[in-house]
């Protein structure tokens, strides 16, 4: 009878451990989802600012303030590459504003400011394409990278199985057949 109670105790302990593991897993996934949401908000703020600059062809203080308010936490959520990219956008937007202000009729190098403005507007337009903002933020926002270890393990097993099948179906060197 004593061994039955030991078995029941062991079963209850195993069940409690399983519940604890499940709670850990859920909390971990929630953290990953929250991180994704906060990162995406910064991406969205950056994208909207760039789109505004391209659409309006100018930068104003309100748009810059909204951009900074939306990206202020970037250094806590991203590596240096994204933080420096956001800083580069800010610096170029300030230069764009400067070139636009310096195109008045009394300015001697008006043409240089027009050229500078056009160069910066083209740079902002390029950022909306694949090799701009998406390339910088992409590695942090790929949804498949946010999947848990079980999904990643399943994906790796599937990839290895497909690789093994490809090797088996490839022709051999000895007879030139499969």
N, C-alpha and C positions, 0 to 999 in steps of 0.2 A: 504494500500500500504506500510505503514511503517513496518508492521509486516512481509511482504514478504522480505524486505531488511534485517530485523533482522534474518530471517530464512536463507537467502542466506549467510549472514555474519557468522552465526553459522556453516553452512555447510562447508564454505571455511576454517574456523578455525579448524574444525574437520579433514578435509582433510589434512591441513598443519601439524597437530599434528600426523596424521597417517604416513605421509611422514617422519617426524622427528623420529618417533619410528622405522620405517623401516631402516633409516640411522644408528640409534644407534645399531640396531640389526646386520646389516651388518658389522659395525666397530667392534663390539664385537666378532663376528665370525671370522673376519680377524685376530684380536689379538690372538684368541685361535689357529688358524691355524699357525700363525707366531711362537707362543710359541712352538707348537708341532714340527715345522720344526727345530727350534734352539735346542730343546731338543734332537731330533732324530740325529742331526749332532754330538752331544756329545756322544750319545749312539754308533753311527756308528764309531766314532774315537776310542772309548774304545774297541769296539768289534774287530775292525781291528788290534789294538795293541795286544790284547790277542791272536787273531788268528795268528799273526806274531810270537809271542813268542812260541806258541805251534808248529807251522809249522817249524820254524828255530831252535828251541831248544836253543835259546840264545837271548840276548838283546844287542842292540848296541845303541850308542848315538843318531844316526839319528832317529831311531824308537822312542826313548824316547822323543826327541825334538818334533817330529810330534804328539806324544800322548799328550804332555803338551800343544802344540799349539792348538790342537783340543778340549781340555777340560778346557781351562783356564777360561771360563765363567760359569762353572758348579755351582759355589757358588751363582750366580745370578739367576739361572734358576731352581735349585733343592733344596730340603731340605737337611739337614745334612747327612742323610743316604747315598745318592748318592755321596756327596762330600767326606765323609770318605771312601767310597768304592773306589773311584778314587785314593785317597791318599794311601790306602792299596795296590792297584795295583802298584802304583809308588814305594812304599817301597819294595814290594816283587820283583819288577823288578831290583831294585838296588842290592838287596841281591843276586838275580840270577846272575847278572853280576859279583858280587864279588866272588861268589863260582866258577864261570867259570874261572875267572882270577887266583884263588888260587890253581888250579889243576896242576900247573907246576911240573916238576920232582924234584925240590929241596924242596918242601913243605913237612913238616913232617906229617901233618894231612890231607893228600890228600883224603883219604877215607871219612872223615867227610865232606869235601867239595863236593865230588861226591854225597854223600847221601843228603846233603842240596840242591844241584842242582836238583836232582831227585824229592825230595819232593816239591820243588817250581814249577817244570815243571808239576807235577801232579796237583797241586793246580790251575795253569793256565788252564790246560785242563778241569778241572771240571767247571771252570767259563763259558765255552762255552755251558754248558748244561743248562737245564731249571732252576735248583736251583742256578745258578750263576748270570750271568749278566742279564738275562731275569727277574729273580725274583727281583733284585734290581731296575732296570729301569722300570719294567712292569707297575707299578701303575701310572707312569707319561706318558706312551706312549700308553695306551690302547685307540684305536681310538673311541670306543663307548663312552668313558668318555668325549670325546671332542665334542660330540653333544650338541646342544643348549637345553634350557629348554623345548621347545615344544616337541622335540624328547624324552627327558627324561620323560616328563609328559605322553606322549603316551605310553611309555614303562611301566611306573608304572600302568597306567590304565589297560593295557593288563595283567600285572602280577596279579593285584587284581581280574580281571575278571576270569583268569585261576584258581586262588586260590578259588574263590567263586564256580566255577564249580566243582572243586575237592571236596570241602566240601559237595556240594549238591549230588554228586554221591557216596559219602562214605556211607557205611551201618550205620544205626542207631542202638543204643544200645537196644532199646525196643524190636524190632521184628527181628533184624538181617538182615533186607532187606534194600534196598536203600531208 
